[in-house]
Amino acid sequence: MRVQRRTAASTAALALTGLIATSIAAAPAQAGNPNSARKLADAVTTQGVMRHLKTLQGIADANDGNRGAGTSGYEASGAYVEQQLRAAGYSPQRQYFDFFYEEVHATSLTEVAPGSGPIENNPMSYSQGTGPGGVTGELASPAVNVQGCDAAAYGGANLTGKIALVSRGTCSFAQKAQVAHQVGAAAVIVYNNAAGALNGTLGGVDPATAPATGVTQATGQSLLAKMANGSVTVKFVLDKSMETRQTFNITTETKTGDPNNVVMMGAHLDGVHDGPGINDNGSGTASILETAIQLGKANKVNNKVRFAWWGAEELGLLGSEHYVYDLAENNPAELAKIATYLNYDMVASPNYIIGVYDANESTYTAPVDVPEGSIQTEKILTDYFDSIGQPWVDTAFSGRSDYAAFIELGVASSGLFTGADGSKTADEVAKFGGTEGIMYDPNYHTPQDDINNVNAEALGIMSKAIAFSTGTLAYDTSMINGKRSAGKSGKPHPTKGTQIAPDEAAA
C-alpha cells in the first residue's frame, strides 16, 4: 500500500533525527550575500560538502549499508536533503513514481562435472530467478548459430533440463533468454564476445525468459572446450525478490529569478544496493545541496535556479526520465523554459580526473545529438578551470547519466565527472596525479564506495566549479540562449571575477 510504505519509510528516516541534528550543528558558518559567481564559489567549501557526505554515510550505516532506491536508506537520504533545504529557506517537493525493484538474496554459478568449483558470473538485471535451490543441468550450445537468437539456432534440439551456453552478439540478451526458454532450457549463460566481464540486462521483466547470467569470453571458451570432450554440468543459483515499489525525485528552486528562464542543476540521490554510494553519487548530491544552501543566502537572482535530486538512476536513469517525459507530455511549455541542465554524477573519485562533458566533440564524437547551447554550457565550466589554472580533460558526451532524457528532448546540457570504471592514462597522471592503469574509482558500485574512499581534493575542485557555474547562470544565461533576465537594477548581474579563495582542508 502506497501510504503505508511511505509511513514506514518515514519512521526509519526519523530514527536518524539525532544524526541529522548533529550534522546541522556542525555546519560551518558562512556570512555575506553570495550575489556573484565568485562569491558563491567562495562560500561552497570542501568542509561544507563533506558534512553532507558524512551524514549520508551515517544513513547508509543505519540502513543495511546502502541508500538504494526503494529502501529505508533512500528515504532517509531524501529526508535529510529536504530538511537541509527547508532550513535554507527552500520549499522542496517530491515527485513519486513506480519502479521495478529487484534484490538478489543469493547467487552462484558452479561447475559440478567433470570438474568442480565456482565460476565467476554476473546475473542479468530483470532476469527471472531460479529459486533458492537453483537449477542444475548439462550445458548445451546452439548447434547452428552460437548467438542463440532463434529456435532454429539450436537445430531442433530439446534443451529441457539443460542450461544453454550462447555468445553475446546479433540480438539482445532478452531475446537470447526468450529463445532459451522456448527450447526448454532451465537457464542461459551468455559469454562475452570480447575481453572483459559481461554485465547485462534483459531490459524488463518477462516471465517467458530463462534465468540468465553473463560470463567472460575466456570463461565461455573454456566451457566450450570442455564440452567438446564430453558433457559438462553446472549449477546456477539466482535467488531474488522482484516487485513494484515506489520512489521519488526531489526538486526545489530559488524563490526569486525569472520563471521563464530556468537553470537546472541535478545529481542522482540513490546509490547501488551493494554499498553506501558515497562517491556515486553522494558526491554530486552533497555538492549541489551545499551550493543550493549557499545560493539561498543571495538576496535575489535573475534566473530561476532549480535543483534536482534524482531517484533510481542506478536502475536505468528512471527518475530523470520520469521528470523530463512527464513535462514533455503534460507541460511542454515548462520544459521549453529550461535554458540548460548541468549534471553532476561522481565528482570525488579516488584516482580522479577533472572531466567536462565534451559537448563540442573536440575529443570524443558524441553517440547522441548534442542540443544547441550545450557547447556554450561546457564553455562556462572549461573557462572557469582555465581562469584558475586548473587542468581538465574532455569526457564523452555519451548520455550515460541523468542528462540523457534532457538531451533527448533538446535541452542544452553539460556536466562534470571525475571518472568511474575507465583506467587512468599516463597523460592524465601528468595532469592530475594518481596511478596509471587502474580505475578512476576502484570502488565503483561496491561496498567500498564509502566516506573513506572519496578524494577530498577532487571534491573541492569540482564543488567550487559547480558553485561557480551555478552562480554564473543564476544571473546570466545570454551566452546559452541569448536571454537577459533583469535583476534589481534592471540590468544583467555582473558575473566576472573568477579568482576563488583557497579552500580549507576537508574536516
Buried (B, 14 or more C-beta within 10 A) or exposed (E): EEEEEBEEBBEBBEEBEEBBEBBEEBBEEBEEEBBBBBBBBBBBBBBBBBBBBBBBBBBBBBBEBBBBBBBBBBBBBBBBBBBBBEEBEBEBEBBEBBBBBBEBEEBBBBBBEEEEEEBEBBBBBBBBBBEEEBBBBBBBBBEBBBBBBBBEBBEEBEBEEBBBBBBBBBBEBBBBBBBBBBBBBBBBBBBBBEEEBBEBBBEEBBEEBBBBBBBBBEBBBBBBEBBEEEEBBBBBBBBBEBEEBBBBBBBBBBEBBBBBBBBBBBBBBBBBBBBBBBBBBBBBBBBBBBBBBBBBBBEBBBBBBBBBBBBBBBBBBBBBBBBBBBBBEEEEEBBBBBBBBBBBBBBBBBBBBBBBBBBBEEEEEBEBEBBEBBBBBBBBBBBBBEBBEBEBBBBBBBBBBBBBBBBBBBBBBBBBBBBBEBEBEEEBBEBBEBEEEEBBBBBBBBBBBBBEBBBBBBBBBBBBBBBBBBBBBBBBBEBBBEBBBEBEEEEBBEBEEBEBEEBEEBE
